[in-house]
């Protein structure tokens, strides 16, 4: 994949069909906190109610067509020094390095938008080796195992915690 074809941009309602193509796939959404989308109407609503008002959620695009997302939830008040990052791409794009490129692209954009963030962190299912590789290739460090940390779709999970620091002098 030519990295110059990969961009990040805000979602628009025009992305509904593309969003449905990957967010309507259980293979993609099984590791996400939100449910698989089932209709164009759900995709439009999701874009309008979740993506657009989100503090920092971007389409991962190839030739300006949405194939996934990357998002960061910035912390607030005493947690404003950190943000939680998440991402996903369509199944047909797995294993091509696109998610790694997108995460690397997102980091400086997020840090510019939220200069108070000095730590980006990600939580990854122990079984999700591909996502762990994405984070490691993007410069994140595996910090440890969080046992029985959260429920996801009815199952309580062990998660790995990864982080990257914007500066290490603090």
HUWOVEN-V352878 format. One record per residue. N is the residue number from 0. RES is the residue in one small letter. SS is DSSP state (helix for helix, strand for strand, loop for the rest). PHI is phi in degrees with one decimal (* if undefined). NEAR is the number of other ideal C-beta (glycine too) atoms within 12 Angstrom. Layout:
n:N res:RES ss:SS phi:PHI near:NEAR
n:N res:RES ss:SS phi:PHI near:NEAR
This chain:
n:0 res:x ss:loop phi:* near:21
n:1 res:x ss:loop phi:-72.8 near:12
n:2 res:x ss:helix phi:-58.0 near:15
n:3 res:x ss:helix phi:-68.9 near:11
n:4 res:x ss:helix phi:-83.8 near:18
n:5 res:x ss:strand phi:-95.2 near:33
n:6 res:x ss:strand phi:-135.6 near:26
n:7 res:x ss:strand phi:-118.9 near:34
n:8 res:x ss:strand phi:-154.2 near:25
n:9 res:x ss:loop phi:-63.4 near:26
n:10 res:x ss:loop phi:-71.9 near:33
n:11 res:x ss:loop phi:-133.0 near:21
n:12 res:x ss:helix phi:-56.9 near:21
n:13 res:x ss:helix phi:-67.1 near:21
n:14 res:x ss:helix phi:-84.6 near:34
n:15 res:x ss:helix phi:-57.5 near:27
n:16 res:x ss:helix phi:-64.5 near:21
n:17 res:x ss:helix phi:-65.4 near:32
n:18 res:x ss:helix phi:-58.1 near:43
n:19 res:x ss:helix phi:-61.7 near:26
n:20 res:x ss:helix phi:-63.9 near:24
n:21 res:x ss:helix phi:-106.2 near:37
n:22 res:x ss:helix phi:-82.6 near:41
n:23 res:x ss:loop phi:-95.7 near:25
n:24 res:x ss:loop phi:-110.9 near:26
n:25 res:x ss:helix phi:-58.5 near:17
n:26 res:x ss:helix phi:-64.1 near:20
n:27 res:x ss:helix phi:-80.7 near:33
n:28 res:x ss:helix phi:-83.0 near:29
n:29 res:x ss:loop phi:-62.0 near:23
n:30 res:x ss:loop phi:-100.6 near:34
n:31 res:x ss:loop phi:-105.1 near:30
n:32 res:x ss:loop phi:-78.4 near:20
n:33 res:x ss:loop phi:-100.0 near:27
n:34 res:x ss:loop phi:-79.9 near:19
n:35 res:x ss:loop phi:-62.0 near:25
n:36 res:x ss:loop phi:-78.0 near:30
n:37 res:x ss:loop phi:-123.1 near:16
n:38 res:x ss:loop phi:-153.1 near:16
n:39 res:x ss:helix phi:-62.3 near:21
n:40 res:x ss:helix phi:-61.3 near:17
n:41 res:x ss:helix phi:-61.7 near:22
n:42 res:x ss:helix phi:-63.8 near:31
n:43 res:x ss:helix phi:-62.0 near:25
n:44 res:x ss:helix phi:-61.7 near:21
n:45 res:x ss:helix phi:-60.0 near:33
n:46 res:x ss:helix phi:-61.7 near:31
n:47 res:x ss:helix phi:-70.4 near:20
n:48 res:x ss:helix phi:-98.1 near:17
n:49 res:x ss:helix phi:-115.6 near:24
n:50 res:x ss:helix phi:-69.4 near:31
n:51 res:x ss:loop phi:-65.0 near:23
n:52 res:x ss:loop phi:-78.9 near:14
n:53 res:x ss:loop phi:-59.6 near:23
n:54 res:x ss:loop phi:-58.2 near:23
n:55 res:x ss:loop phi:-159.1 near:31
n:56 res:x ss:strand phi:-129.8 near:36
n:57 res:x ss:strand phi:-127.2 near:35
n:58 res:x ss:strand phi:-70.3 near:39
n:59 res:x ss:strand phi:-89.9 near:44
n:60 res:x ss:strand phi:-119.7 near:33
n:61 res:x ss:strand phi:-116.8 near:28
n:62 res:x ss:loop phi:51.0 near:16
n:63 res:x ss:loop phi:66.9 near:17
n:64 res:x ss:strand phi:-106.2 near:22
n:65 res:x ss:strand phi:-66.8 near:40
n:66 res:x ss:strand phi:-122.7 near:38
n:67 res:x ss:strand phi:173.3 near:44
n:68 res:x ss:strand phi:-147.1 near:41
n:69 res:x ss:strand phi:-136.4 near:45
n:70 res:x ss:strand phi:-141.0 near:36
n:71 res:x ss:strand phi:-134.5 near:34
n:72 res:x ss:strand phi:-97.8 near:25
n:73 res:x ss:strand phi:-73.6 near:28
n:74 res:x ss:loop phi:-72.1 near:21
n:75 res:x ss:loop phi:-130.5 near:15
n:76 res:x ss:helix phi:49.0 near:9
n:77 res:x ss:helix phi:-70.2 near:8
n:78 res:x ss:helix phi:-102.4 near:17
n:79 res:x ss:loop phi:-67.8 near:17
n:80 res:x ss:loop phi:-80.1 near:23
n:81 res:x ss:strand phi:-135.0 near:28
n:82 res:x ss:strand phi:-140.4 near:35
n:83 res:x ss:strand phi:-100.7 near:30
n:84 res:x ss:strand phi:-107.2 near:45
n:85 res:x ss:strand phi:-143.9 near:38
n:86 res:x ss:strand phi:-164.3 near:45
n:87 res:x ss:strand phi:-162.9 near:40
n:88 res:x ss:strand phi:-135.7 near:41
n:89 res:x ss:loop phi:-57.9 near:31
n:90 res:x ss:helix phi:-54.1 near:24
n:91 res:x ss:helix phi:-67.3 near:17
n:92 res:x ss:helix phi:-104.1 near:33
n:93 res:x ss:loop phi:-62.1 near:26
n:94 res:x ss:loop phi:76.9 near:17
n:95 res:x ss:loop phi:-107.3 near:24
n:96 res:x ss:loop phi:84.5 near:21
n:97 res:x ss:helix phi:-67.6 near:37
n:98 res:x ss:helix phi:-62.0 near:43
n:99 res:x ss:helix phi:-62.1 near:33
n:100 res:x ss:helix phi:-60.1 near:31
n:101 res:x ss:helix phi:-63.5 near:41
n:102 res:x ss:helix phi:-63.5 near:40
n:103 res:x ss:helix phi:-61.2 near:29
n:104 res:x ss:helix phi:-68.1 near:28
n:105 res:x ss:helix phi:-68.5 near:42
n:106 res:x ss:helix phi:-54.4 near:34
n:107 res:x ss:helix phi:-65.5 near:20
n:108 res:x ss:helix phi:-65.3 near:27
n:109 res:x ss:helix phi:-64.9 near:37
n:110 res:x ss:helix phi:-66.6 near:26
n:111 res:x ss:helix phi:-72.2 near:15
n:112 res:x ss:helix phi:-69.6 near:20
n:113 res:x ss:loop phi:-123.7 near:29
n:114 res:x ss:loop phi:-63.9 near:16
n:115 res:x ss:loop phi:-76.7 near:22
n:116 res:x ss:loop phi:-75.2 near:34
n:117 res:x ss:loop phi:-117.0 near:24
n:118 res:x ss:strand phi:-138.2 near:32
n:119 res:x ss:strand phi:-104.3 near:40
n:120 res:x ss:strand phi:-132.9 near:34
n:121 res:x ss:strand phi:-136.3 near:40
n:122 res:x ss:strand phi:-110.8 near:34
n:123 res:x ss:strand phi:-132.3 near:39
n:124 res:x ss:strand phi:-57.9 near:29
n:125 res:x ss:loop phi:-55.3 near:23
n:126 res:x ss:loop phi:-75.2 near:16
n:127 res:x ss:loop phi:-88.8 near:29
n:128 res:x ss:helix phi:-62.5 near:17
n:129 res:x ss:helix phi:-63.0 near:27
n:130 res:x ss:helix phi:-67.8 near:35
n:131 res:x ss:helix phi:-62.2 near:27
n:132 res:x ss:helix phi:-65.1 near:21
n:133 res:x ss:helix phi:-55.7 near:37
n:134 res:x ss:helix phi:-64.8 near:36
n:135 res:x ss:helix phi:-61.8 near:23
n:136 res:x ss:helix phi:-67.0 near:20
n:137 res:x ss:loop phi:-85.2 near:30
n:138 res:x ss:loop phi:100.7 near:22
n:139 res:x ss:loop phi:-78.3 near:31
n:140 res:x ss:strand phi:-112.1 near:20
n:141 res:x ss:strand phi:-75.3 near:24
n:142 res:x ss:strand phi:-95.0 near:19
n:143 res:x ss:strand phi:165.1 near:17
n:144 res:x ss:strand phi:-100.5 near:18
n:145 res:x ss:strand phi:-106.0 near:21
n:146 res:x ss:strand phi:-79.6 near:13
n:147 res:x ss:strand phi:48.0 near:13
n:148 res:x ss:strand phi:-85.5 near:19
n:149 res:x ss:strand phi:-156.6 near:19
n:150 res:x ss:strand phi:-91.0 near:12
n:151 res:x ss:strand phi:-137.7 near:24
n:152 res:x ss:loop phi:53.7 near:17
n:153 res:x ss:loop phi:89.4 near:9
n:154 res:x ss:strand phi:-114.2 near:16
n:155 res:x ss:strand phi:-87.5 near:14
n:156 res:x ss:strand phi:-119.3 near:24
n:157 res:x ss:strand phi:-88.6 near:21
n:158 res:x ss:strand phi:-128.8 near:30
n:159 res:x ss:strand phi:-91.3 near:29
n:160 res:x ss:strand phi:-105.1 near:29
n:161 res:x ss:strand phi:-118.6 near:34
n:162 res:x ss:strand phi:-149.3 near:30
n:163 res:x ss:strand phi:-138.0 near:33
n:164 res:x ss:strand phi:-106.5 near:22
n:165 res:x ss:loop phi:-77.8 near:24
n:166 res:x ss:loop phi:-152.7 near:13
n:167 res:x ss:loop phi:-112.4 near:10
n:168 res:x ss:loop phi:-84.8 near:6
n:169 res:x ss:loop phi:-98.1 near:9
